[in-house]
Amino acid sequence: MFDIGATELLLIAIVAILVIGPKDMPLALRTVGRWVGKLRKLSAQFRAGFDGIVREAEMEEMEKKWKAQNEKIMREHPDGAPVEMEPTGAYPPSPYPHTISPEKREELEHIAAKERAAAAQHSEEPASTDSVGDASSAESAARDPDAGSKA
């Protein structure tokens, strides 16, 4: 907008010295500085007011979106209707065990028994590190190839 270069500033300074005079130059510069300060304050106030208006407009727009989303949720879940859970594929524990069919209960008990047996077997396995051909020494040899050559 205002593109003032070094030559234009030099020309303005020379004209100011000739017109105002060197005696009154400090007073003139102080006056110009005050006016520039007032213009900066005014532009900052204008910018702040404009930003406030923009923020208010954005907030009104967001409130409209939130209201529409809330109305949509209220239509989907009217008062008194149970809120459905997202399907996860897992069976939630039933508060009424008699509602599970006997076949399903038997299947679930069988799965639980297998898991308990596997956990018990895993905790009872001894850690054998002194046998040469066992899997744990093969794993350690695979991790550290120099370990076999040191022994």
N, C-alpha and C positions, 0 to 999 in steps of 0.2 A: 504494500500500500504506500508507505512512505519510504522510498529508497533514497536515502541521503548518504552519499559517499564522503570520502575524506576531502576531496576538492571542494565540494559544496559547503562542508563545515568550515573550511578555511576561508572561503569567500564570505560566509555569514559572519565569522569572527572579525574579519577585516572591516566589513561594512559597519558592524556594531561598534568597533573601536573608533571609527571615523565619525559615526553619527552620535553615539552616546558620549564618547570621550573616555579617556582612561580613568578619570577621577570618579565618575559615576558607574563604572563598569561593575564593581563588586555589588552594589545595590541592585543593579539590573539583573545580575546573575542570581542573586538571592530571590528576587521576585519571580524570575523564570523557574527556578527550582521549586518554589512553593506551588506555582501553577501546575507544574508537571506532577508534583506529589498529589495535588487535589485530583488531577485527571486519573492518576493511577488508582486512588481510593475509589473514585466514582466507577471506574471500569471494573474493579474488584467487586464492588457492591452489585453492579449489574450482572456480572458473571455468577455470583453467588445466588442472586434471585432467580436467574435463568436456570441454574442447576437445581434449585429447589423446586421450581415448576416442573422440570423434567422428572425429578424423583417422585413428586406427587402423582404425575400422570402414570408413571410406571407402577407405583403402588396401587393405584386404582385399577389398572389392568390386571395386576396379579390378584387383587381381591376378587375381581370378576371371575378369573380362572379358578381360584380356590372355591368360590361359591358354586360355580358350575360343577366342579369335581365333587364337592360335598353333596350337592343335590343328586348327582349320579349315584354316589355311594348310598345315600338314603333311599333312593328308588330300588337299588339292588338288594338292600338289607332293611326292609321295613321293621318297625318296632315289633318286638315279640318273636321275630323269626330268629332261629339260631344261626350264628355266624359259622359258615363252613370253613374247615381247615383246608389248606392246600394239600393235594395228594402227594405223598412222599414215597409211597410204595411200601411203607412199614405198617405193620398192624399195631394200632394203639392198644395199650392194655385195657381190657374191658372191665368196667366196674361191676358187671354182672357176668360171672363166669358161666352161668347156666345158658347164656345166649349163644355161646360158641358151640358149634356142632360137635358131637362126640368124635367124629373122624378128624376134624381140624384140631381138637384138643389133643388127641392121640399123636397126630403128626408133630405138633409143637413140642410135646413132651419127649418124643423120640429125638428131635433135633437138639433139644436142651441136654438130653442125656449124652448124645454124641459129643457135644461141645464140652461138657464136664469131663468126659473120659479123655478127650484130647488134651485138655488143660492139665489133668492129673498126670497123664503120661509124659507130657512135656516137662513138668516140674520134677519128675522122678528120674529122668535120664541122667546118668553120671557123665561128668565131663572127663573124657579120656584124651590125654594129650601125649601119652607115651607110646601109642601104637603108631607104626610107620605108615600104614596104608589107610588110616581112617580119614574121614572127610575134613575134620577140623585141621589136621596137619596139611592136607592138600590145599585148603583155603589159605592157611598162613603162608604156605610156599608160593601160592599164586600171588599173594600180596607182596611178599618180599623174596624175590628170586635169588638173592645172595645168601639167604639163610641156609639153604641146602648145601652150598659150597663151603660154608664156614665150619660145618659140623664134621 
